[in-house]
Amino acid sequence: MIINRTVVEADLVVAEGFIEPHFFAGFSGGRKSVFPGVTSRKTVVYNHNAEFIAHPKARTGILDGNPIHIDMLHAAKSAGLVFICNVVLNAEKEVIYAVSGDCDKAHRQGADFLASKCAVKAVPADIVISTNGGYPLDQNIYQAVKGMTAAEAAVKKGGVIIMLSKSNDGHGAPEFYKTFAEEKDLDRMLDTFMKTPKETTRIDQWQSQIFARVLQHARVVFISDAPDEMVKDMHMIPAHSIPEAIKKAEEILGDPRASIAAVPDGVGVMVLP
């Protein structure tokens, strides 16, 4: 656990931030100002190890039993984070709620409020359409994985996810792209991740692991401005409009009457199984 010296040696540590859903830490905010906020890369990649990422509690909206959250909270308390002020924002980025106080208790209160506004029970469907909430989070394929996890929670096993993400910056992470372009066997890819010691977790391994999990659960039709070949290299099916994507999804499923559900903002909405 390597934390910025200025923070560790300070007489008083306080943090401000905002709380939103997070696809493997449960929620942003609170303890995250310290970890990963002011911790070293070595510490961050250890926390994002394959065992923690694979844990069934390392999901959107879950704090209790989530090993990634537990690790982050331990770091924040060890660094002396004694007070936070966190806010919840609406779709227009306006503050609609605020909490302050203990870095765990106040954060949980804010997370509970957020969940009361944006958590929904999954409506299982053959096809689930999701987005990454538009700019700035839809600029690359790497970030689009977040929105896919919302669809993952609702789509039936073997179904199709239709993901809308402009991705005008392409894949967004060279190592992430290389992982999928060079390895076509997802089982072998995940096995390699799980055998990687925590201390040697590769950069962006966690994103690849989550994306591979999504791809094992459902096919993904990707609507974007990214080159078609790049999308194919990432084990997805390119499309350029919703009607085209739906047609491809129905062809994959062999059912023109397949059920469809939509998640307008896969980053801002928590879909609970």
C-alpha positions as CSV (number, residue, x, y, z in Angstrom):
1,M,0.0,0.0,0.0
2,I,1.9,3.0,-1.3
3,I,0.2,6.4,-0.7
4,N,1.3,9.9,-1.5
5,R,3.6,11.2,1.2
6,T,2.0,14.6,1.4
7,V,-1.3,12.9,2.4
8,V,0.2,10.5,4.8
9,E,2.1,13.2,6.7
10,A,-0.7,15.7,6.8
11,D,-2.3,16.6,10.1
12,L,-5.8,16.5,8.6
13,V,-7.0,14.6,5.6
14,V,-10.4,15.5,4.1
15,A,-11.8,14.7,0.7
16,E,-14.6,16.0,-1.6
17,G,-16.1,14.3,-4.6
18,F,-19.3,12.9,-6.1
19,I,-20.9,9.5,-5.9
20,E,-22.0,7.6,-9.0
21,P,-22.3,3.9,-9.9
22,H,-19.1,2.1,-10.5
23,F,-18.9,-1.2,-12.4
24,F,-16.6,-3.1,-10.0
25,A,-16.0,-0.8,-6.9
26,G,-19.8,-0.5,-6.4
27,F,-19.8,3.2,-6.2
28,S,-17.4,6.1,-6.8
29,G,-16.7,8.6,-4.1
30,G,-15.7,8.3,-0.4
31,R,-12.6,6.2,0.0
32,K,-11.8,6.5,-3.7
33,S,-10.4,10.0,-3.2
34,V,-7.5,8.2,-1.5
35,F,-7.5,4.9,-3.3
36,P,-6.9,5.2,-6.3
37,G,-6.8,9.0,-6.0
38,V,-3.4,9.4,-4.3
39,T,-2.0,5.9,-4.3
40,S,0.7,4.5,-6.6
41,R,0.1,2.6,-9.8
42,K,1.6,-0.5,-8.2
43,T,-1.0,-0.3,-5.4
44,V,-3.9,0.3,-7.9
45,V,-3.1,-2.6,-10.2
46,Y,-2.7,-4.9,-7.2
47,N,-6.2,-3.9,-6.0
48,H,-7.6,-4.6,-9.5
49,N,-6.3,-8.1,-9.6
50,A,-8.1,-11.0,-11.3
51,E,-9.3,-12.7,-8.1
52,F,-11.0,-9.5,-6.9
53,I,-12.4,-8.6,-10.3
54,A,-13.9,-12.1,-10.6
55,H,-15.6,-11.9,-7.2
56,P,-19.4,-12.0,-7.6
57,K,-19.7,-9.0,-5.2
58,A,-17.4,-6.8,-7.3
59,R,-20.3,-5.3,-9.2
60,T,-22.2,-2.1,-9.7
61,G,-24.0,-1.0,-6.6
62,I,-22.5,-3.5,-4.1
63,L,-20.3,-2.5,-1.2
64,D,-20.8,-5.2,1.4
65,G,-18.5,-8.1,0.7
66,N,-16.9,-6.4,-2.3
67,P,-13.1,-7.1,-1.9
68,I,-12.2,-4.1,-4.0
69,H,-14.2,-1.7,-1.8
70,I,-12.9,-3.3,1.4
71,D,-9.3,-2.9,0.2
72,M,-10.0,0.8,-0.8
73,L,-11.7,1.6,2.5
74,H,-8.8,0.1,4.5
75,A,-6.3,2.3,2.5
76,A,-8.4,5.4,3.1
77,K,-8.6,4.8,6.8
78,S,-4.9,4.0,7.1
79,A,-4.1,7.3,5.4
80,G,-6.1,9.1,8.0
81,L,-9.1,10.2,5.9
82,V,-11.4,11.4,8.6
83,F,-13.9,13.6,6.8
84,I,-15.6,13.7,3.4
85,C,-18.1,15.9,1.6
86,N,-19.6,14.1,-1.4
87,V,-22.5,15.0,-3.6
88,V,-24.9,13.2,-6.0
89,L,-25.5,14.7,-9.4
90,N,-28.6,14.5,-11.6
91,A,-28.5,14.0,-15.4
92,E,-27.9,17.8,-15.9
93,K,-24.9,17.5,-13.5
94,E,-26.7,19.5,-10.9
95,V,-26.2,18.7,-7.2
96,I,-29.3,17.1,-5.8
97,Y,-28.0,15.6,-2.5
98,A,-24.9,16.0,-0.3
99,V,-23.4,14.0,2.6
100,S,-20.5,14.8,4.9
101,G,-18.8,13.1,7.8
102,D,-17.2,9.7,8.3
103,C,-15.6,8.4,5.1
104,D,-17.5,5.1,5.3
105,K,-20.8,6.1,7.0
106,A,-21.4,9.3,5.0
107,H,-20.5,7.6,1.8
108,R,-22.9,4.8,2.4
109,Q,-25.7,7.2,3.0
110,G,-25.0,9.0,-0.3
111,A,-24.8,5.6,-2.1
112,D,-28.1,4.6,-0.6
113,F,-29.7,7.8,-1.8
114,L,-28.2,7.3,-5.3
115,A,-29.5,3.7,-5.5
116,S,-33.0,4.9,-4.6
117,K,-32.9,7.1,-7.7
118,C,-31.1,5.0,-10.3
119,A,-31.3,1.3,-9.4
120,V,-33.7,-0.8,-11.3
121,K,-34.5,-4.5,-11.3
122,A,-33.4,-6.2,-14.5
123,V,-36.1,-7.0,-17.1
124,P,-34.5,-10.1,-18.7
125,A,-34.5,-9.8,-22.5
126,D,-33.1,-11.5,-25.6
127,I,-31.6,-8.2,-26.8
128,V,-30.5,-5.3,-24.5
129,I,-29.6,-1.9,-25.9
130,S,-27.2,0.2,-23.8
131,T,-25.1,3.4,-24.1
132,N,-22.2,5.0,-22.3
133,G,-24.2,8.1,-21.5
134,G,-22.8,10.1,-24.4
135,Y,-19.8,12.5,-24.3
136,P,-17.2,12.3,-22.7
137,L,-17.5,8.7,-21.7
138,D,-18.3,7.3,-25.2
139,Q,-15.1,8.4,-26.8
140,N,-13.5,4.9,-27.0
141,I,-14.2,1.2,-26.8
142,Y,-12.3,0.9,-23.5
143,Q,-14.8,3.1,-21.7
144,A,-17.7,1.5,-23.4
145,V,-17.2,-1.7,-21.3
146,K,-18.9,0.2,-18.4
147,G,-22.1,0.6,-20.2
148,M,-22.0,-3.0,-21.4
149,T,-22.0,-4.3,-17.8
150,A,-25.5,-2.7,-17.3
151,A,-26.7,-4.6,-20.3
152,E,-25.0,-7.8,-19.1
153,A,-27.1,-7.7,-16.0
154,A,-30.3,-7.8,-18.0
155,V,-29.6,-9.8,-21.2
156,K,-30.4,-13.5,-21.2
157,K,-27.5,-15.9,-21.4
158,G,-26.7,-16.3,-25.1
159,G,-28.5,-13.1,-26.0
160,V,-27.3,-10.0,-27.8
161,I,-26.1,-6.7,-26.4
162,I,-26.4,-3.7,-28.7
163,M,-23.9,-1.1,-27.5
164,L,-24.0,2.5,-28.7
165,S,-20.7,4.4,-28.2
166,K,-19.3,6.9,-30.7
167,S,-15.7,5.7,-30.0
168,N,-14.2,8.4,-32.3
169,D,-10.9,7.8,-30.5
170,G,-10.8,4.1,-31.4
171,H,-10.0,1.5,-28.8
172,G,-8.7,3.9,-26.2
173,A,-6.0,1.6,-24.7
174,P,-3.3,-0.2,-26.7
175,E,-2.8,-3.1,-24.2
176,F,-6.6,-3.6,-24.0
177,Y,-6.9,-3.8,-27.8
178,K,-3.8,-6.0,-28.2
179,T,-5.2,-8.5,-25.7
180,F,-8.3,-9.2,-27.8
181,A,-6.8,-8.8,-31.2
182,E,-4.1,-11.4,-30.4
183,E,-6.2,-13.9,-28.4
184,K,-9.4,-15.3,-29.9
185,D,-10.0,-17.9,-27.1
186,L,-11.8,-16.1,-24.3
187,D,-11.6,-19.1,-21.9
188,R,-7.8,-19.2,-22.4
189,M,-7.6,-15.4,-21.9
190,L,-9.5,-15.5,-18.6
191,D,-7.5,-18.5,-17.4
192,T,-4.3,-16.5,-18.1
193,F,-5.7,-13.6,-16.0
194,M,-6.7,-15.8,-13.1
195,K,-3.2,-17.4,-13.0
196,T,-1.5,-14.0,-13.0
197,P,-0.2,-13.2,-9.4
198,K,-1.8,-10.2,-7.8
199,E,1.5,-8.5,-7.6
200,T,2.0,-8.7,-11.3
201,T,-1.4,-7.7,-12.5
202,R,-1.0,-6.2,-16.0
203,I,-2.2,-2.7,-16.8
204,D,-5.8,-2.7,-18.1
205,Q,-6.1,-6.4,-17.3
206,W,-9.2,-5.7,-15.3
207,Q,-11.0,-4.1,-18.2
208,S,-10.1,-7.0,-20.4
209,Q,-11.3,-9.4,-17.8
210,I,-14.7,-7.7,-17.4
211,F,-15.1,-7.3,-21.2
212,A,-14.3,-11.0,-21.7
213,R,-16.9,-11.9,-19.1
214,V,-19.5,-9.8,-21.0
215,L,-18.6,-11.5,-24.3
216,Q,-18.9,-14.9,-22.8
217,H,-22.4,-14.1,-21.6
218,A,-23.7,-12.5,-24.8
219,R,-22.8,-11.5,-28.3
220,V,-22.1,-7.7,-28.7
221,V,-23.2,-5.6,-31.7
222,F,-21.3,-2.3,-31.5
223,I,-22.6,0.9,-33.0
224,S,-19.8,3.4,-33.3
225,D,-17.5,5.5,-35.5
226,A,-14.6,3.1,-34.9
227,P,-13.2,1.2,-37.9
228,D,-15.2,-2.0,-38.5
229,E,-12.0,-4.1,-38.5
230,M,-11.1,-2.7,-35.1
231,V,-14.5,-3.7,-33.8
232,K,-14.1,-7.2,-35.2
233,D,-10.7,-7.5,-33.6
234,M,-12.4,-6.8,-30.3
235,H,-14.7,-9.8,-30.8
236,M,-17.7,-7.7,-31.6
237,I,-20.0,-7.2,-34.6
238,P,-19.9,-3.7,-36.1
239,A,-23.1,-1.7,-37.0
240,H,-23.8,1.9,-37.7
241,S,-27.5,2.4,-36.7
242,I,-30.0,0.9,-34.3
243,P,-32.2,-0.6,-37.1
244,E,-29.1,-2.3,-38.6
245,A,-28.0,-3.5,-35.2
246,I,-31.4,-4.9,-34.3
247,K,-31.6,-6.8,-37.6
248,K,-28.2,-8.3,-37.0
249,A,-29.2,-9.3,-33.4
250,E,-32.4,-11.0,-34.7
251,E,-30.4,-12.8,-37.3
252,I,-27.9,-14.1,-34.6
253,L,-30.8,-15.2,-32.4
254,G,-32.8,-16.6,-35.3
255,D,-35.9,-14.9,-34.0
256,P,-37.5,-11.7,-35.5
257,R,-39.7,-11.4,-32.4
258,A,-36.9,-11.5,-29.9
259,S,-37.7,-9.4,-26.8
260,I,-35.8,-6.1,-26.4
261,A,-35.0,-4.0,-23.3
262,A,-33.2,-0.6,-23.3
263,V,-30.9,1.0,-20.8
264,P,-30.7,4.7,-21.9
265,D,-27.5,5.3,-19.8
266,G,-25.5,2.3,-19.0
267,V,-23.1,4.3,-16.8
268,G,-25.7,6.2,-14.8
269,V,-28.3,3.4,-14.3
270,M,-27.7,0.4,-11.9
271,V,-29.3,-2.7,-13.3
272,L,-29.8,-5.2,-10.5
273,P,-30.1,-8.9,-11.4
